[in-house]
Amino acid sequence: METNKTIWFKAKKWGFGWRPVSWQGWAITIVYILGLVHFAISANSQHSMSDFLINFGFDFIILTIPLLIICYLRGERTLV
């Protein structure tokens, strides 16, 4: 196991999650947010709110799963 890797995300002290602490972590976070904004704008062209929620919900999951995997692999380990 690699022990001297650079941490991109630091574990939160309270609650679940990570926060970016390196330029790589910030780049991943910005790409994630821009992807969410892009999908929200493109899904907003639907005719009903239920269509928007279904389309955006799917895109949200597609973007969030890789983010969580990257945070887990490149982030600080928690004691829990």
DOZA-368100 format. One line per 8 residues: their letters; for each residue z, x, y of N, C-alpha, C, O. Coordinates in nm, 3 decimals. Layout:
N
a> Z/X/Y/Z/X/Y/Z/X/Y/Z/X/Y ~ ...
This chain:
80
metnktiw> 0.000/0.083/-0.118/0.000/0.000/0.000/0.000/0.088/0.124/0.073/0.187/0.133 ~ -0.081/0.051/0.219/-0.093/0.127/0.343/0.025/0.094/0.434/0.045/-0.022/0.469 ~ 0.102/0.196/0.473/0.222/0.170/0.552/0.207/0.208/0.699/0.289/0.166/0.780 ~ 0.107/0.286/0.735/0.095/0.330/0.873/-0.022/0.264/0.946/-0.080/0.324/1.036 ~ -0.057/0.142/0.908/-0.167/0.073/0.975/-0.121/0.023/1.112/-0.003/-0.001/1.135 ~ -0.217/0.007/1.201/-0.188/-0.045/1.334/-0.166/-0.195/1.325/-0.244/-0.267/1.264 ~ -0.058/-0.241/1.388/-0.025/-0.383/1.389/-0.105/-0.450/1.500/-0.095/-0.409/1.616 ~ -0.183/-0.552/1.467/-0.258/-0.627/1.567/-0.177/-0.744/1.620/-0.193/-0.785/1.735
fkakkwgf> -0.090/-0.798/1.534/-0.011/-0.916/1.569/0.135/-0.889/1.534/0.165/-0.838/1.426 ~ 0.225/-0.925/1.624/0.368/-0.908/1.600/0.425/-1.045/1.563/0.389/-1.146/1.622 ~ 0.515/-1.046/1.465/0.577/-1.170/1.421/0.668/-1.225/1.530/0.736/-1.150/1.599 ~ 0.669/-1.358/1.544/0.759/-1.421/1.640/0.901/-1.412/1.589/0.925/-1.416/1.468 ~ 0.996/-1.399/1.680/1.137/-1.391/1.639/1.191/-1.527/1.598/1.276/-1.536/1.509 ~ 1.141/-1.633/1.661/1.185/-1.769/1.630/1.062/-1.851/1.593/0.962/-1.848/1.664 ~ 1.069/-1.922/1.483/0.958/-2.007/1.442/0.857/-1.931/1.357/0.881/-1.819/1.313 ~ 0.744/-1.996/1.336/0.640/-1.940/1.253/0.526/-1.891/1.340/0.493/-1.955/1.440
gwrpvswq> 0.465/-1.780/1.304/0.345/-1.735/1.373/0.353/-1.592/1.420/0.452/-1.521/1.398 ~ 0.246/-1.552/1.484/0.232/-1.417/1.536/0.180/-1.426/1.679/0.129/-1.529/1.722 ~ 0.195/-1.314/1.750/0.136/-1.303/1.884/0.061/-1.170/1.890/0.104/-1.072/1.830 ~ -0.051/-1.167/1.962/-0.130/-1.043/1.968/-0.058/-0.934/2.047/0.004/-0.961/2.150 ~ -0.066/-0.810/1.995/-0.003/-0.697/2.064/-0.099/-0.580/2.084/-0.063/-0.483/2.150 ~ -0.219/-0.587/2.028/-0.317/-0.480/2.047/-0.446/-0.542/2.098/-0.462/-0.664/2.099 ~ -0.539/-0.457/2.141/-0.664/-0.510/2.192/-0.741/-0.583/2.083/-0.813/-0.679/2.111 ~ -0.728/-0.539/1.957/-0.795/-0.608/1.847/-0.738/-0.749/1.829/-0.813/-0.844/1.808
gwaitivy> -0.607/-0.761/1.837/-0.543/-0.892/1.826/-0.583/-0.984/1.940/-0.608/-1.103/1.918 ~ -0.589/-0.929/2.061/-0.631/-1.011/2.174/-0.777/-1.052/2.160/-0.813/-1.165/2.194 ~ -0.862/-0.962/2.111/-1.003/-0.996/2.092/-1.019/-1.109/1.991/-1.097/-1.202/2.014 ~ -0.948/-1.102/1.880/-0.953/-1.208/1.778/-0.903/-1.340/1.838/-0.963/-1.445/1.813 ~ -0.796/-1.336/1.915/-0.740/-1.456/1.976/-0.837/-1.519/2.075/-0.854/-1.640/2.077 ~ -0.902/-1.436/2.157/-0.999/-1.487/2.255/-1.120/-1.547/2.185/-1.169/-1.653/2.226 ~ -1.169/-1.482/2.080/-1.282/-1.537/2.004/-1.244/-1.671/1.942/-1.324/-1.765/1.941 ~ -1.123/-1.681/1.890/-1.073/-1.807/1.832/-1.070/-1.918/1.937/-1.118/-2.028/1.912
ilglvhfa> -1.014/-1.889/2.054/-1.005/-1.990/2.160/-1.144/-2.030/2.209/-1.170/-2.149/2.229 ~ -1.234/-1.933/2.228/-1.370/-1.965/2.269/-1.442/-2.050/2.164/-1.518/-2.140/2.198 ~ -1.418/-2.021/2.037/-1.476/-2.102/1.930/-1.425/-2.244/1.934/-1.503/-2.338/1.916 ~ -1.294/-2.263/1.958/-1.239/-2.398/1.969/-1.299/-2.473/2.087/-1.332/-2.591/2.075 ~ -1.312/-2.406/2.200/-1.370/-2.469/2.318/-1.515/-2.508/2.291/-1.557/-2.619/2.325 ~ -1.591/-2.419/2.230/-1.731/-2.448/2.197/-1.743/-2.569/2.106/-1.823/-2.658/2.130 ~ -1.662/-2.572/2.000/-1.669/-2.684/1.907/-1.620/-2.814/1.972/-1.672/-2.921/1.941 ~ -1.522/-2.806/2.061/-1.474/-2.926/2.129/-1.582/-2.983/2.221/-1.600/-3.105/2.228
isansqhs> -1.653/-2.895/2.290/-1.760/-2.941/2.378/-1.876/-3.000/2.297/-1.930/-3.104/2.333 ~ -1.913/-2.934/2.189/-2.025/-2.984/2.108/-1.986/-3.111/2.032/-2.071/-3.198/2.011 ~ -1.861/-3.124/1.990/-1.817/-3.245/1.920/-1.798/-3.361/2.016/-1.800/-3.476/1.974 ~ -1.778/-3.333/2.143/-1.757/-3.437/2.243/-1.883/-3.519/2.269/-1.875/-3.626/2.329 ~ -1.999/-3.472/2.225/-2.122/-3.547/2.245/-2.135/-3.663/2.147/-2.233/-3.737/2.154 ~ -2.039/-3.680/2.057/-2.041/-3.792/1.963/-2.011/-3.922/2.038/-1.964/-3.920/2.151 ~ -2.038/-4.034/1.972/-2.025/-4.163/2.039/-1.886/-4.223/2.036/-1.851/-4.300/2.125 ~ -1.805/-4.189/1.937/-1.672/-4.250/1.931/-1.565/-4.142/1.916/-1.594/-4.028/1.879
msdflinf> -1.442/-4.182/1.944/-1.330/-4.089/1.934/-1.306/-4.049/1.789/-1.271/-3.933/1.763 ~ -1.325/-4.140/1.695/-1.304/-4.105/1.554/-1.405/-4.001/1.508/-1.371/-3.912/1.430 ~ -1.530/-4.011/1.555/-1.630/-3.909/1.522/-1.588/-3.773/1.579/-1.602/-3.670/1.513 ~ -1.537/-3.774/1.702/-1.491/-3.650/1.764/-1.378/-3.587/1.683/-1.380/-3.467/1.655 ~ -1.280/-3.669/1.646/-1.165/-3.615/1.573/-1.205/-3.562/1.436/-1.154/-3.459/1.393 ~ -1.295/-3.631/1.367/-1.340/-3.583/1.236/-1.416/-3.453/1.251/-1.389/-3.357/1.179 ~ -1.512/-3.449/1.344/-1.592/-3.327/1.361/-1.509/-3.211/1.413/-1.521/-3.099/1.362 ~ -1.424/-3.234/1.512/-1.343/-3.126/1.567/-1.236/-3.082/1.467/-1.205/-2.963/1.459
gfdfiilt> -1.180/-3.176/1.393/-1.079/-3.141/1.293/-1.135/-3.047/1.187/-1.068/-2.950/1.148 ~ -1.255/-3.074/1.141/-1.320/-2.986/1.043/-1.343/-2.847/1.102/-1.314/-2.746/1.038 ~ -1.396/-2.842/1.224/-1.421/-2.713/1.290/-1.291/-2.638/1.316/-1.286/-2.515/1.303 ~ -1.184/-2.710/1.352/-1.053/-2.649/1.374/-1.004/-2.579/1.247/-0.954/-2.467/1.253 ~ -1.018/-2.647/1.135/-0.976/-2.588/1.006/-1.061/-2.465/0.973/-1.008/-2.363/0.928 ~ -1.191/-2.475/0.995/-1.283/-2.364/0.965/-1.249/-2.241/1.048/-1.263/-2.129/1.000 ~ -1.204/-2.259/1.172/-1.167/-2.145/1.257/-1.025/-2.096/1.232/-0.998/-1.976/1.244 ~ -0.933/-2.185/1.199/-0.793/-2.149/1.188/-0.761/-2.073/1.060/-0.678/-1.982/1.061
iplliicy> -0.824/-2.109/0.950/-0.796/-2.040/0.823/-0.826/-1.890/0.832/-0.742/-1.810/0.794 ~ -0.945/-1.849/0.882/-0.967/-1.704/0.896/-0.869/-1.637/0.992/-0.829/-1.523/0.970 ~ -0.831/-1.708/1.100/-0.733/-1.651/1.194/-0.600/-1.625/1.124/-0.541/-1.519/1.142 ~ -0.553/-1.720/1.045/-0.427/-1.701/0.973/-0.436/-1.588/0.872/-0.341/-1.512/0.854 ~ -0.549/-1.575/0.805/-0.568/-1.466/0.709/-0.565/-1.331/0.780/-0.500/-1.238/0.733 ~ -0.635/-1.322/0.893/-0.635/-1.196/0.970/-0.494/-1.165/1.020/-0.451/-1.050/1.014 ~ -0.423/-1.266/1.071/-0.286/-1.244/1.118/-0.196/-1.196/1.005/-0.112/-1.108/1.024 ~ -0.212/-1.254/0.888/-0.130/-1.214/0.773/-0.162/-1.070/0.730/-0.071/-0.992/0.701
lrgertlv> -0.291/-1.035/0.727/-0.329/-0.902/0.681/-0.301/-0.793/0.784/-0.262/-0.682/0.746 ~ -0.321/-0.821/0.911/-0.306/-0.720/1.016/-0.181/-0.739/1.101/-0.160/-0.667/1.199 ~ -0.096/-0.835/1.063/0.024/-0.862/1.142/0.149/-0.803/1.081/0.150/-0.754/0.967 ~ 0.252/-0.808/1.160/0.382/-0.759/1.117/0.439/-0.852/1.010/0.426/-0.975/1.019 ~ 0.502/-0.794/0.911/0.563/-0.874/0.804/0.698/-0.927/0.851/0.771/-0.861/0.924 ~ 0.728/-1.047/0.809/0.857/-1.106/0.843/0.952/-1.091/0.723/0.908/-1.065/0.611 ~ 1.079/-1.108/0.750/1.178/-1.094/0.643/1.193/-1.221/0.562/1.250/-1.218/0.453 ~ 1.143/-1.332/0.612/1.158/-1.461/0.542/1.062/-1.472/0.427/1.060/-1.574/0.357
